[in-house]
């Protein structure tokens, strides 16, 4: 059709009096139009082949074939081809926390100052082809080596992701948040008293009905698992100490444009537990390894753990609170909790990981640096954070342990984030202990930490 139109125009040129037009030129242009038409047809065929591949819309992560509505594609920001992983990959990971702790005791015991590594950990993580991921971490504590996160996970099953190995039971946003991202040098004393941390087990988890604002976790674990590789990673016993643990967490408010600079988080957990021996609850000072114990031993092996949590990130300010209640089968009840807040003087915010409903890495607006320039020394300030926490543990319920009692205290902290992977922390802890025997203990503890992770 295009060739016929060009030929007709060429025939009309003499009638219009345009005798200077070269007929050969017109013929050449007709040939060019034909070549252009053929190229457009070829490109259209290639486009159809590309659309027949598997794509996903980046807004919701749902996979589609080639039956896509053009308006929906445009609204979603275009198509994105899925990169199918056809081989394994690996990533080295680790951390080192170097601490100096000073004690100012006035009762019970006179503790010596401490200097050394609180944590020295190395590991690797990655994916084995498309559907299986893994993590392997060990920690060095003096002459002892302990398992930390050592597990495998199938992450693309129809209704859930399934994890098996040695990892944290799903209780407490404070415990589930990596120690690399904790606001203070150590967790609250109530977490140490009641939260089970890592055990051998299997757990399923996912979003609820593909809604990223709600996540669920449910698993069964071998309570009181031995985390030492010297035991061959084997828990040998017939005591029937399997436990059941579940957690639900939600974000009623999550600001997507700012990638979680404004978040409201609520959640809770329940665990039905059975120990290999009598149920034992204890807690200690929040800093240092020389710690006076406050403890309680129940009269049997079984108990229920209830936990609720709430957290808010509102720009540079954040708040977290948790409460724990233990109901033992012999009728004894224990409880504890904490509330803490922080504020970034330099304007940053705490990170938040939506998939696990935990806190994530802090990213300074400006990393710390110092370089010489023609105008003198140029420096970056990093991120600066102030923090405060109150926590308590009540183990005053009756029982045979003479160390039953009540412990509480306040912790103040200053954090300097040099960059996303290193920081310096200073903590001051004031604690008070009152035992049922009438003994009292009061102390001030000062801690300094240099931290790096990769």
C-alpha positions as CSV (number, residue, x, y, z in Angstrom):
1,X,0.0,0.0,0.0
2,X,2.9,2.4,1.0
3,X,4.6,1.7,-2.4
4,X,1.4,2.5,-4.4
5,X,1.0,5.8,-2.6
6,X,4.6,6.8,-3.3
7,X,4.2,5.8,-7.0
8,X,1.1,7.9,-7.3
9,X,2.8,10.9,-5.9
10,X,5.7,10.4,-8.4
11,X,3.2,10.4,-11.3
12,X,1.6,13.6,-10.1
13,X,4.9,15.6,-9.9
14,X,5.1,16.5,-13.6
15,X,1.4,17.6,-13.5
16,X,2.2,19.9,-10.6
17,X,5.1,21.4,-12.6
18,X,7.8,20.0,-10.3
19,X,10.1,18.8,-13.1
20,X,13.2,18.9,-10.9
21,X,12.2,15.8,-8.9
22,X,14.3,12.9,-9.7
23,X,12.2,9.8,-10.3
24,X,15.0,7.5,-9.1
25,X,15.0,9.4,-5.8
26,X,11.3,8.7,-5.4
27,X,11.8,5.0,-6.2
28,X,14.6,4.8,-3.6
29,X,12.3,6.3,-0.9
30,X,9.7,3.8,-1.7
31,X,12.2,1.0,-1.1
32,X,13.2,2.6,2.2
33,X,9.6,2.7,3.4
34,X,9.2,-1.0,2.5
35,X,12.3,-1.8,4.6
36,X,11.1,0.2,7.5
37,X,7.7,-1.6,7.4
38,X,9.5,-4.9,7.5
39,X,11.6,-3.9,10.5
40,X,8.5,-2.7,12.4
41,X,6.8,-6.1,11.7
42,X,9.9,-7.9,13.0
43,X,10.1,-5.7,16.2
44,X,6.4,-6.3,16.9
45,X,7.0,-10.1,16.7
46,X,9.9,-9.9,19.1
47,X,7.8,-7.8,21.5
48,X,5.1,-10.5,21.5
49,X,7.8,-13.2,22.2
50,X,9.0,-11.1,25.2
51,X,5.5,-10.7,26.5
52,X,5.0,-14.4,26.4
53,X,7.7,-14.8,29.1
54,X,7.0,-14.8,32.8
55,X,6.9,-11.3,34.4
56,X,5.8,-9.7,37.6
57,X,4.4,-6.4,38.6
58,X,6.7,-4.7,41.1
59,X,3.9,-3.3,43.2
60,X,2.6,-6.6,44.6
61,X,5.2,-9.3,43.6
62,X,2.5,-11.4,41.8
63,X,3.6,-13.3,38.8
64,X,1.7,-13.1,35.5
65,X,2.1,-14.5,32.0
66,X,1.4,-12.6,28.8
67,X,-2.3,-11.8,29.5
68,X,-1.7,-8.4,30.9
69,X,-3.9,-5.4,30.8
70,X,-2.1,-2.4,29.3
71,X,-3.6,0.1,31.8
72,X,-2.5,-2.1,34.8
73,X,1.0,-2.4,33.4
74,X,1.3,1.3,33.1
75,X,-0.1,2.0,36.6
76,X,2.4,-0.5,38.1
77,X,5.4,1.2,36.6
78,X,6.0,-1.4,33.9
79,X,7.0,-5.0,33.7
80,X,9.9,-6.6,35.4
81,X,11.3,-9.9,34.3
82,X,11.9,-12.5,37.0
83,X,15.5,-13.6,37.4
84,X,15.4,-17.3,37.9
85,X,18.3,-18.4,40.0
86,X,19.9,-21.5,38.5
87,X,22.9,-21.9,40.8
88,X,23.8,-21.5,44.4
89,X,25.2,-18.3,45.9
90,X,27.0,-17.5,49.2
91,X,27.6,-14.4,51.3
92,X,30.1,-14.1,54.2
93,X,28.7,-12.6,57.4
94,X,30.1,-11.8,60.8
95,X,30.3,-9.4,63.7
96,X,32.6,-8.3,66.5
97,X,31.6,-6.5,69.7
98,X,34.5,-5.2,71.9
99,X,33.4,-4.1,75.4
100,X,34.8,-2.5,78.5
101,X,32.5,-2.7,81.6
102,X,33.0,-0.9,84.9
103,X,31.0,-1.8,88.1
104,X,30.2,0.4,91.1
105,X,28.7,-2.0,93.6
106,X,27.7,-1.2,97.2
107,X,26.2,-4.5,98.4
108,X,26.1,-8.3,97.8
109,X,29.4,-8.5,95.8
110,X,32.2,-6.3,94.6
111,X,32.6,-7.1,90.9
112,X,35.8,-6.5,88.9
113,X,35.9,-4.4,85.7
114,X,35.8,-6.4,82.5
115,X,37.4,-6.0,79.1
116,X,37.0,-8.3,76.1
117,X,34.8,-9.4,73.2
118,X,31.2,-9.8,74.1
119,X,30.6,-11.3,70.6
120,X,32.9,-12.6,67.9
121,X,30.8,-14.4,65.3
122,X,31.4,-15.7,61.8
123,X,29.0,-17.3,59.3
124,X,27.7,-17.6,55.8
125,X,24.3,-17.4,54.2
126,X,22.8,-17.8,50.7
127,X,20.5,-19.7,48.5
128,X,20.7,-23.1,46.9
129,X,19.1,-22.7,43.6
130,X,15.7,-21.0,43.6
131,X,13.7,-22.4,46.5
132,X,16.1,-23.2,49.4
133,X,18.0,-20.7,51.5
134,X,20.3,-21.3,54.4
135,X,22.3,-19.6,57.2
136,X,25.2,-20.9,59.2
137,X,26.7,-18.9,62.1
138,X,28.9,-19.9,65.0
139,X,30.1,-17.7,67.9
140,X,33.4,-17.9,69.8
141,X,33.2,-17.3,73.5
142,X,36.6,-17.9,75.1
143,X,37.4,-21.6,74.4
144,X,33.8,-22.4,73.7
145,X,32.1,-22.4,70.2
146,X,28.3,-22.2,70.0
147,X,25.8,-22.6,67.3
148,X,23.8,-19.5,66.6
149,X,21.5,-19.4,63.5
150,X,22.1,-22.7,61.7
151,X,19.1,-23.6,59.5
152,X,17.7,-24.3,56.1
153,X,14.5,-22.8,54.7
154,X,12.2,-23.5,51.8
155,X,10.9,-20.1,50.9
156,X,8.5,-20.7,48.0
157,X,6.0,-23.2,49.1
158,X,2.3,-22.4,48.3
159,X,1.1,-21.3,51.7
160,X,4.2,-20.7,53.9
161,X,7.9,-20.6,54.2
162,X,9.3,-23.5,56.3
163,X,12.5,-23.4,58.4
164,X,14.3,-26.2,60.2
165,X,17.4,-26.2,62.3
166,X,18.7,-24.1,65.2
167,X,17.2,-20.6,65.4
168,X,15.2,-18.1,67.5
169,X,11.8,-19.1,68.6
170,X,9.2,-16.5,67.5
171,X,8.8,-14.6,70.7
172,X,9.5,-10.8,71.3
173,X,10.5,-8.2,68.8
174,X,13.4,-7.3,71.0
175,X,14.8,-10.9,70.9
176,X,14.0,-11.5,67.2
177,X,15.8,-8.2,66.2
178,X,19.5,-8.9,65.5
179,X,21.9,-7.8,68.2
180,X,23.6,-5.7,65.5
181,X,20.5,-3.4,65.5
182,X,19.7,-3.3,69.2
183,X,19.4,0.2,70.7
184,X,21.3,-0.8,73.9
185,X,24.4,-2.9,74.4
186,X,22.3,-5.7,75.9
187,X,18.6,-6.7,75.9
188,X,16.3,-5.8,78.8
189,X,16.6,-8.0,81.9
190,X,13.0,-9.2,81.3
191,X,13.9,-10.7,77.9
192,X,16.7,-12.7,79.6
193,X,14.3,-14.0,82.2
194,X,11.5,-15.2,80.0
195,X,12.2,-15.4,76.3
196,X,13.5,-18.8,75.1
197,X,15.8,-17.5,72.3
198,X,17.3,-20.2,70.1
199,X,16.4,-23.9,70.1
200,X,16.3,-26.8,67.6
201,X,13.0,-27.0,65.8
202,X,10.9,-26.4,62.7
203,X,8.8,-23.4,62.0
204,X,6.3,-22.2,59.3
205,X,5.8,-18.4,58.7
206,X,4.4,-16.1,56.1
207,X,2.2,-13.0,55.5
208,X,-1.5,-13.5,56.3
209,X,-3.5,-13.8,53.1
210,X,-0.6,-12.1,51.2
211,X,-1.1,-9.0,53.3
212,X,2.4,-7.6,54.1
213,X,0.9,-5.7,57.1
214,X,0.3,-9.0,59.0
215,X,2.7,-11.8,59.6
216,X,2.3,-15.1,61.4
217,X,4.8,-17.6,62.9
218,X,4.2,-21.1,64.3
219,X,6.6,-23.8,65.3
220,X,7.6,-26.7,67.5
221,X,11.0,-26.8,69.2
222,X,13.1,-28.9,71.4
223,X,13.2,-26.8,74.6
224,X,16.5,-26.1,76.3
225,X,18.5,-27.3,73.3
226,X,22.3,-27.6,73.7
227,X,23.8,-25.1,71.2
228,X,27.4,-26.4,71.5
229,X,28.9,-28.1,68.3
230,X,31.0,-30.2,70.6
231,X,27.8,-32.2,71.2
232,X,27.5,-32.9,67.5
233,X,24.5,-30.7,67.2
234,X,22.4,-33.5,68.7
235,X,19.9,-33.2,71.5
236,X,19.6,-36.6,73.2
237,X,16.8,-37.1,75.7
238,X,13.4,-38.8,76.2
239,X,12.1,-36.2,78.6
240,X,9.3,-35.1,76.2
241,X,10.4,-31.5,76.3
242,X,9.0,-30.4,73.0
243,X,7.4,-27.0,73.1
244,X,4.9,-25.1,70.9
245,X,5.5,-21.4,70.1
246,X,3.5,-19.0,67.9
247,X,3.5,-15.3,67.1
248,X,1.3,-12.8,65.3
249,X,2.6,-9.3,64.4
250,X,1.0,-6.5,62.4
251,X,1.7,-2.9,61.2
252,X,-1.5,-0.9,61.3
253,X,0.5,2.0,60.0
254,X,3.5,1.5,57.6
255,X,4.6,4.5,55.5
256,X,5.7,2.9,52.2
257,X,6.9,6.1,50.4
258,X,9.4,6.7,53.2
259,X,10.3,2.9,53.4
260,X,9.1,2.6,56.9
261,X,10.2,5.9,58.5
262,X,6.7,6.0,60.1
263,X,5.6,2.6,61.6
264,X,3.1,1.5,64.2
265,X,3.7,-2.2,65.2
266,X,1.7,-4.5,67.5
267,X,2.1,-8.2,68.2
268,X,2.0,-11.0,70.7
269,X,3.2,-14.5,71.2
270,X,2.2,-17.7,73.1
271,X,4.3,-20.6,74.1
272,X,3.3,-23.9,75.8
273,X,6.6,-25.1,77.3
274,X,7.8,-28.2,79.1
275,X,11.3,-28.4,80.5
276,X,13.5,-31.5,80.9
277,X,13.8,-30.6,84.6
278,X,11.9,-28.2,86.9
279,X,11.0,-24.9,85.3
280,X,13.6,-22.3,86.1
281,X,13.5,-18.5,85.6
282,X,16.3,-16.2,86.4
283,X,17.7,-12.8,85.3
284,X,20.8,-10.8,86.0
285,X,22.4,-7.3,85.5
286,X,22.1,-5.9,82.0
287,X,25.8,-5.5,81.5
288,X,28.8,-7.7,82.2
289,X,29.4,-11.4,82.9
290,X,29.7,-11.1,86.7
291,X,26.1,-10.9,87.5
292,X,24.1,-11.5,90.7
293,X,21.2,-13.8,90.0
294,X,17.6,-13.3,90.8
295,X,15.9,-16.6,90.2
296,X,12.9,-18.8,90.8
297,X,12.4,-22.6,90.4
298,X,8.8,-23.9,89.9
299,X,7.6,-27.1,91.5
300,X,7.0,-28.8,88.1
301,X,8.2,-28.9,84.5
302,X,5.4,-27.2,82.5
303,X,4.2,-23.6,82.0
304,X,2.6,-21.2,79.6
305,X,4.3,-18.0,78.4
306,X,2.2,-15.0,77.2
307,X,3.9,-12.0,75.6
308,X,2.6,-8.7,74.1
309,X,4.6,-6.1,72.3
310,X,4.1,-2.6,70.8
311,X,6.5,-0.4,68.9
312,X,6.4,2.9,67.0
313,X,8.9,4.6,64.7
314,X,7.9,8.1,64.0
315,X,10.7,9.8,62.2
316,X,13.7,10.2,64.5
317,X,11.8,9.1,67.5
318,X,11.0,5.5,68.4
319,X,9.4,3.6,71.3
320,X,9.2,-0.1,72.2
321,X,7.4,-1.9,75.1
322,X,6.9,-5.5,76.0
323,X,5.2,-7.4,78.8
324,X,5.6,-11.1,79.8
325,X,3.4,-13.3,82.0
326,X,4.3,-16.8,83.0
327,X,1.6,-19.2,84.4
328,X,3.1,-22.4,85.7
329,X,1.2,-25.6,86.2
330,X,1.8,-25.5,89.9
331,X,-0.1,-22.2,90.2
332,X,2.9,-19.9,90.5
333,X,2.9,-16.7,88.4
334,X,5.8,-14.5,87.3
335,X,6.0,-11.4,85.2
336,X,8.2,-8.7,83.7
337,X,8.5,-6.1,81.1
338,X,10.2,-3.0,79.7
339,X,9.6,0.3,78.0
340,X,12.3,2.1,76.0
341,X,12.6,5.1,73.7
342,X,15.2,6.7,71.5
343,X,15.7,9.9,69.5
344,X,18.2,10.6,66.6
345,X,19.7,14.0,67.0
346,X,20.8,13.9,63.4
347,X,17.3,13.1,62.0
348,X,17.7,9.4,61.1
349,X,15.2,6.7,62.0
350,X,15.4,3.1,63.2
351,X,15.1,0.6,60.4
352,X,12.2,-1.8,60.2
353,X,12.0,-5.2,58.4
354,X,8.5,-5.8,57.3
355,X,8.8,-9.5,56.5
356,X,10.0,-10.6,60.0
357,X,8.3,-7.6,61.8
358,X,11.5,-6.7,63.6
359,X,13.8,-3.7,63.7
360,X,16.5,-3.4,61.0
361,X,19.8,-1.5,60.3
362,X,20.2,2.2,60.9
363,X,21.4,4.1,57.8
364,X,23.1,7.4,58.6
365,X,22.2,10.3,56.3
366,X,25.9,11.1,56.3
367,X,28.7,8.6,57.2
368,X,31.5,9.6,59.4
369,X,34.7,10.6,57.5
370,X,37.6,13.0,57.8
371,X,39.6,14.1,54.8
372,X,42.0,16.9,54.0
373,X,40.8,19.4,51.3
374,X,42.1,22.7,49.8
375,X,39.8,24.4,52.3
376,X,40.9,22.4,55.3
377,X,39.6,19.3,57.0
378,X,36.2,18.1,55.8
379,X,34.2,15.8,58.1
380,X,31.0,13.8,58.1
381,X,29.3,13.4,61.4
382,X,27.6,10.0,61.2
383,X,24.3,9.5,63.1
384,X,23.8,10.2,66.8
385,X,21.1,8.6,69.0
386,X,20.0,9.1,72.6
387,X,18.1,6.3,74.4
388,X,16.5,5.5,77.7
389,X,14.9,2.3,79.1
390,X,13.1,1.1,82.2
391,X,12.8,-2.7,82.8
392,X,11.8,-5.0,85.7
393,X,11.4,-8.7,86.6
394,X,9.1,-9.9,89.4
395,X,10.1,-13.4,90.6
396,X,8.6,-13.0,94.1
397,X,6.1,-15.9,93.7
398,X,6.6,-18.7,96.2
399,X,9.0,-21.6,95.5
400,X,12.1,-23.4,96.9
401,X,14.7,-21.0,95.5
402,X,16.1,-18.6,98.1
403,X,17.0,-16.1,95.3
404,X,13.4,-15.2,94.6
405,X,13.0,-11.5,94.3
406,X,12.5,-8.3,92.4
407,X,14.9,-6.5,90.1
408,X,14.5,-3.3,88.2
409,X,16.5,-0.4,86.8
410,X,17.1,2.3,84.3
411,X,19.5,2.3,81.4
412,X,20.6,5.4,79.5
413,X,22.5,5.2,76.3
414,X,24.3,7.2,73.6
415,X,25.0,5.6,70.2
416,X,27.3,7.0,67.5
417,X,26.7,5.3,64.1
418,X,29.9,5.9,62.0
419,X,28.2,4.2,59.0
420,X,25.6,1.5,58.5
421,X,28.0,-1.3,59.6
422,X,29.8,0.1,62.6
423,X,29.0,2.1,65.7
424,X,30.2,3.0,69.2
425,X,27.9,2.7,72.2
426,X,27.9,4.0,75.8
427,X,25.5,2.7,78.4
428,X,24.9,3.6,82.0
429,X,22.8,1.1,84.0
430,X,21.4,1.7,87.5
431,X,19.9,-1.4,89.1
432,X,18.2,-2.3,92.3
433,X,17.6,-5.9,93.6
434,X,15.4,-6.9,96.6
435,X,15.4,-10.6,97.5
436,X,12.6,-12.3,99.5
437,X,15.3,-13.0,102.1
438,X,15.6,-9.3,102.7
439,X,19.0,-8.9,101.0
440,X,19.3,-5.8,98.8
441,X,21.7,-4.9,96.1
442,X,22.3,-1.5,94.3
443,X,24.8,-0.8,91.6
444,X,25.8,1.5,88.8
445,X,27.3,-0.1,85.7
446,X,29.1,1.7,82.9
447,X,29.7,0.1,79.5
448,X,31.5,1.1,76.3
449,X,31.3,-1.0,73.1
450,X,33.0,-0.8,69.7
451,X,31.0,-2.7,67.1
452,X,31.5,-3.8,63.5
453,X,29.5,-6.2,61.4
454,X,29.5,-7.3,57.7
